[in-house]
Amino acid sequence: MSAIGAVSSCFCLRPGVWLLKPGMQQMSSFGLHTAARCAAKDYYEVLVLGGGAGGIAMSARMKRKVGAANVAVVEPSKTHYYQPLWTLVGGGAKQLAASARPTGSVMPKGVEWIKSRVTAFDPDKNCVWLENDIKVSYKYLIIALGISLHYEKIKGLPEGFNHPKIGSNYSVQTVEKTWKALQDFKEGNAIFTFPNTPVKCAGAPQKIMYLSDAYLRKTGRRSKANIMFNTSLGVIFGVKKYADALLEVIKERNLAVNYKCNLIEVRADKQEAVFENLDKPGVTEVYQYEMLHVTPPMGPPAVLINSPVSDESGWVDVDKETLQHKKYPNIFGIGDCTNLPTSKTAAAVAAQSGVLDKTISLVMKNELPVKKYDGYTSCPLVTGYNKVILAEFDYDAQPLETFPIDQSKERATMYHMKADMMPLLYWNALLKGYWGGPAPFRKLMHLGLK
């Protein structure tokens, strides 16, 4: 989990009968958890690292399995953010305050909240080290540390954010600057970037482009804008069905796309952005901008790099079907910090949490895991202030859709699901451990057609 407590940037949930459970629609009160700077105990049956979407969801589930007193969550951040809302904050459709709640209000009651950071892993001794040389041991460990943002890997950042005309929806410190840059736009290039690294929600970097296009049309300035998407990728989206739909939107709205184009420097005082041509290493091009939205390079948290629980790239090394660690059977991973070969989204976390719950239940009984995660993830691709293409897909980049409609079409209903329903489901279902992904609801939807 990053210092600002951000969660993954896409989230897709569907309503179901569980919403009718008494009390579930009420906002959670502060949990009766410990708020000590270091652990009150030196051993927990279940230790959860990270208080983002995956960590809170799994701690709620584990509380029901082993009792609250036997579960602890290590998380330094005082605020928990629902980051999927930041796309709409950057586009002026939502307020930043709506995305934030005190971490204490989402921590499961009775579970201990350890306000610290993990600094080292010792899986052979079933323990981790926290700040101030505090050692905490565990029987089972769940790693949910999220993904780290690296603005500093772009020359001129993050200090460039002190200048106008530049913003980023990926940070609480810079998301409102995106909206300010859009409001202040006069004429020239509006540039939106996608880095040459894994990112959380691959659709988010272009969602703000579509919203900016819509806003400039609404305010009569679109004819003065040259809107471009400079992406390090070679495709607009990784799933062909939705890529084809997005390319139609791009064509209709006269948006420019430059592929294999990676941002390496920002000269904010001159309003210049420098991009490297990935097909011709060393070859760069300088673009003047009137508005620049930066998606930062991302990577695993520093504590995972070269750690015994990670692969050679620094991601937690788990089985892609069970989420159990490949070497240490009492360690599990969930969410953005893992090497699962699927998009890093909160929708993926929802599906993973249901599988991981079943996996841990069987491991606790000394049985082999049988529930398999199929790589389900989702990204509501916002293409306007009342339009969304709802992308859902699996490990094989094949559509894995919930509704009996063509989800590659722009729909107002899907926009309202993204903007209004999903936040409620996030706070009141996923974080409380009551939502394990869309599979049961998908089955009900399709059975109803037979």
N, C-alpha and C positions, 0 to 999 in steps of 0.2 A: 504494500500500500504506500503510495506516495505521501509526502508530508502534508499535502492539502486534502488528503482523504478522498480523492476522486474515484469514481467508479467508471466502468466501461461505458463507452459512448453510444452504444445502440442497445435497445431493449425492446423485446416484443413479447407480450403476454396476451392471453385470451381469456375472456370471462368463463366461469364454470360454476358448478353447483356449490363449490367450496366457498364462494363469496357470500353465501347465505348463512354461514356459520355465525352464531351469535357473537357479537362483540368484535368481529374481525374488521368491521368497517370503521371502528372508532380509532382515532389517532392514539398511538402508544404513549403512555406516560413514562417518566423517567424510571429506568430499571433500578432495583435495589441491589446494585452491584458494588463491588469495591472499587474505589478510584485512587488507589495508592500509586505512588510513582514506581514502585517495584512490586514484585509478586508477594502476596501475603503468605503464600506457601511455596515450597521448592519442588512440589510434585503435583501433577494433575493427570487424571486419567486421559483427558483429551485436551491438548493444547492447540489453539488455533492462532496462526500467525497472519495478521492482517484483519482490519475491521471494515473492509469494503463490502461489496455485495456478496461475494462468495464467503468471506469470513463470517459475516453476521448471519447469513442464511444457515451455514453449517453449524455455527454455535447454537442457534435456536434448535436445530434438529438434534444435536448431540445432547443438549440439556434434557430433552425428552427421553433420551436413551440411558444416560448415566447419572442424571441429576445435576442441577445447576452448580452445586458446590464442587463438582468434579471437573468443571469446564472453565477454562480461562482463555481470554482473547488478548493478544499483544497488539496494541495499536496506539501510536503516539498522538494522533490527530484529535483535536477537540471537536472538529466539525466533520460531519458525513455529508457528502454531496451526491446528488442524483445527477450525474454529468450528462446523460442523454438530453436533458432539458437545455443544455448550453447551446446546442444548435439554434434553438428558438430564441434564446437570450441574445445571441450574436446577431440574429435577424430582427430583433426588436419585438418579437411576439410574446415573450415571457420575461418576467423579472428574475434577476439572479437570486434574490432572497428565497424564491419559491423552490430552489434546488437544494437548499441547505437546512440541516437539522443538527442539533447538538449530538455528538456521538453517544452521549449517555442516554439519549431518548430512543436510540435504536438498538442499544445493547440489550440482549435478553435478560429479563429479571433474574437476579440471583447469580448469574454468570460473572466471574471476576474479570474486570477490565484492568489489564496491566498497562499503564501509560508509559510505555517504553518502546524501544526498537530492538529487534534481533540483530546481533552483531556477528554471530558465528554459529555453525551447526556442528554437532558431534553425534551423528546418527548411530555410530557403533556403541555409544554409551547412552543412547536415548535421552539426549539433553540438548538444549540450546543455550547460548550465552546472550544476555541482554546488556544494555548499557550499564556502566558502573560495575562491570564484572559480576553481574548477577547470573547465577546458573539456575535454570528451571528444567526439571526432568519430566518425562511424559511416558504414558503407555502407548498413546496414539497421537500422531502429529498431523495436522492439516495445514498445508502451506497455501496461503491465499494473499500473496504480497503484491499482486497487481503488476503494473508496468511503469517504468520510469520515463519521464520526458527529458529530452536533451536539447533544449534550445541552444545551449552553449556550443554544440557541434556545428552550428551555422555561424560563420564569422559575422560579428556585428550584433549578435544576440547573446543574452536577452536585453542588453542595454539599449538596443534599438527601439524597444517598446516605449521608451521615454519620449519618443517622437510621435507626432500625429500620423494618421493615414495607415497605420499598421495595427493589426490585432490578431488574436488567435483564440478560437473557441475551445481549445484544449486545456486552458489554465484559468483558474478562478481570478487570477490577477489580470488577465488580458482579454477575457471574453467580452466585457463591456466595451473595450476599445474597438472591437470589431464593429459593433453597432454604431459607435461614434464615427468611425471611418466611413461607414456606409452613409450615415446621415450627412456627413460633410463632403461627400463626393460631388465634384463639379464636372470635370471631363478628363478623359484619358484612359489609361489602362487600369482595369480592376483584375488583379491576379490572385489565383487561388492555387496552393501548392500541395503536393503529396510527396513525402520523403522516400528515400531509398532504404527503408527499414520496415520491419513489422510495425503495424499501428493498431490501436484499438478502434474498431469500427471503420472498415475501409471505405464506407460510403460517406462518412461525416465530412471529409475535406471538400466534397463536391456539393453537399447539401446546402452549405452556406452560399455557394455560387448561384444556385437556383433561386434561393431566397433574395439574394442581392439583385439578380435580374428582375425578379418580380417587383421589388421595392423601387428600383429605378424606373421601371415602366409606370408604376403607380404615381410616381412623383414627376414624371415627364422628362426624365434625364437619360433614358435608355439610349437615345440616339447619339448621345455624347460619350457613351461608354464603349470601350473595347474589352469585353469580358473574356478572360482566358483561364483555362485550367492547365497548369504546368505540372505534369505528373511523371514520376520516375518509372511508372509502370508502362507496359506495352499495350494495355487494354484499359477501357474505362471502368470495367467491373469484372470480377472473376467468374461470374455465372452468366453464360451466354444469353439466356432468356431475358434477364434484367439488363444486361449490357445493350442488347438490341433496342430495348425500350428506352434506355437512357440516351442512346445515340439519336433516336428520333426526337427526343426532347431537345437535345443539343442542336440538332439541325433546324428545328422549328424556331428556336429562339436565337439563332445566329450566335452561338457561343463557340469559341475557338478552343481546341484541345491540342496541346503539344506533348507528345509522348517521349519517354526516356529523357526527361528534362528535370534535373535535380537541383533544388535550391542549395547553394553552398555559401552565399554571403548576402548580407543586407547592409546597404549603405543608407541608413535611415535619414541622415542629414541631407542627402541628395535625392532621396526617394528613388533609389536604384536597387534592383534585385539582380544578383548574379547567379546564373544557372549553368550547370555542367551538362553537356551532351553525353549521356551514358553509353551511346553507341560509338562515341569518339572521345575516349578519356583524355582529359586535359583541354578539350575544346570548350570554351565558355561563351556565353552571350549575356549581355547586360540589358535589362528591361527597365524602362522608366515606369513608375507606377503612381497612380492617384489613390489607389487603395490596394493593400496587400494583406491577404490572410495566410498566415503561416501554420502549417501542420508540422510540428517538430519531429525530428528523428526520435525514435523510442527504442528501449531495450530493457532487459531484465534488471531488477533492482541490484544495486552494487553488491549486496550481501550474498546474492546467489551466484555471482560470477566466480568461477573456480571453486565452488563449494562442492562437498561430497554428495549433495542431493541433486545436483544439476548436470545437464549434458554439457558438451564442449562449448556450446553457444551461451550457456548461462541460464537456460530455462529449466524449471523443475522437470525431471525426467520420469514421466508417468506412462503407464499403459494407456493407449488411446481409447480403449473400450471400457476399462474399469476405473481409471483414474488412480489406481494404486501404483506406488513407486515401483520401478522396475527392479531395484536392488533391495530396498528396505520395505518389507511387507506391512509394517506398522506406520508407514508414512504415506500421505495422500496429497494430491495437489488439485487445485481448482482455479479456473479463471485465467486471467491474462498472463500470469507468471509461469504457466506450464508450456510444455512443447507440444501440446495437442495441435494437430495439423488442421485447424479450423480458424475462422475469423474470431478475433478477440472482442466479444460483445457481452453485455449483460444478459442478453437472450440466451447465449451459450451457457452462461453461468447458471441460469434457471434450469436448463435441461441437465447440466452436469450435476447440479445439487441433488436432483432426484436419483440419478444413477449412483452418485457417491454415497448417498444415504443407504442405499441397498448394499453397496459394496462393503461399507464399514460394518453394517449389521451382520453380514455373513462372516467377515474376518473376525469379529468379536466372538463368534461362535465356532471359530476354527474351521470354517467352511470356505470353499472356493467361491469367489464372486461369479455371478451368472448374468446379472443385468449388464447390458452393453450400451454404451453411448455411441450414437451413430454420427456424431459430429454436428448435430443440429445447431444452427445459429440463425439469426435473423437481423435484418437491418431495414427499418422503415426509411426508405429513401425519400426525403422531403424534397419535392420539386416545385413547391410554391406555398403560399400562406394557407391554402386549403387543399393541397394535393400531396399524396404519398403513393409511391410504388412500394408495396410490401414484399421485400425479398426474404425468402426463407429457403434454406438449402442445407445439404449435408456434407460429409467429408469429401465426397466425390464431386462437389460443386454442382450437384443436381438439385433442382427445385424440390423442396419438401414442404409443400404448402398446406395450410390449415383449412382455408375456406374454399368452398366449391365454386369459385369464380376465378377469372384470370387476374392474378395478383400483379401481373406486369403492367396493368393499366393504372393510370393515375386516378385516385379516388379520394373524395372528400371524407368519406367514412373512415378511411384508414388514417387520414390526417388527424381527425378528432380522437381516434384511438391512440395515436402517438402523443398528441398534445395534452389530452385530458384524462384518458382512462389509464394509460400506462403508469404515470406517476402514482396514482392511487394504488394500483396493483403492486407496484414496487414497494411502497412504504408499508402496505398492509398485508401483503401476501408473501412475496419473495423473502423479505428480510425477517419475517416471522417463521420461515421454514415451512410454509404451506403450499408453495408452488414448485413443482418439479419438472416444469417444461410442458410443452403443448400436446404431447402424444395422446393422452386420454381425451382431451377435447377434440383433437383432430379425428379420432376414431368415432366419437359421437356425431360429429358433423357429417362424416361420410356414410356412417350407418344410416343416418336419417334420410339419405338419398336413395337407399336401396328399397 
